[in-house]
Amino acid sequence: PYDVDRAGQKHITTEAEARESMELSLRWAARCKTEFARLENPNALFGIVQGGMFEPLRDASLDGLAALDLPGYAIGGLSVGEPKDDMLRLLRHTAPRLPAHKPRYLMGVGTPEDLVDGVSAGIDLFDCVMPTRNARNGHLFTRFGDLRIRNARFKQDERPIDDTCTCATCRQFSRAYLHHLDRCGEMLFGMLATTHNLHYYLQLMRGMRTALDAEAFESFVAQFHADRARGV
């Protein structure tokens, strides 16, 4: 996707500044579409909805992008340090307005809870470094909440990261062993932790697709939040 994300940068605080940046992004989108056609670029060019924290600007951005009839549409400029309530407000405002027959992509998001909130709002696609970055820093995701493997309480814990997980790491290695690898700075730790976190995210998305197909998404969401609140 193209992106001129001035509207998401912290130095832009007023609606007038955000409007100027949003309009710049729209002009750039039109230029990108023209250039893609000229080069016969086979990739899909997504339009990225900007507008800062202002719903009217988000609507204007989307209207301008929809007129270009692009292959897909993304929401940009969220989860960049703003309060979570603002992120959810703008997500729930913008996502349902994206063209229903085109892929809907939420950029740079996020936590497991963010993914569930996004799908609830109608999002199809996500990208985020969180599963891999957090893994390298000893932060592991489980069905029953997050686990910080560096904590001393895992030093002699022979259970897998998550008893319900079927990833290669959970099938072969204990929390105690992973704690040891992390404390020793072993490269293997990052590989095993990343394997687990990516598996968790893939299973979460697979579970949501299955629930949607079964028309049981509300029950899935309720169980997801209950499980995550239980704690490890």
Secondary structure, 3 states (H helix, E strand, C coil): CCCCHHHHCCCCCCHHHHHHHHHHHHHHHHHHHHHHHHHCCCCCCEEEECCCCCHHHHHHHHHHHHCCCCCEEEECCCCCCCCHHHHHHHHHHHHHHCCCCCCEEECCCCCHHHHHHHHHHCCCEECCCHHHHHHHCCEEEECCEEEECCCHHHCCCCCCCCCCCCCHHHHHCCHHHHHHHHHHCCHHHHHHHHHHHHHHHHHHHHHHHHHHHCCCHHHHHHHHHHHHHHCC
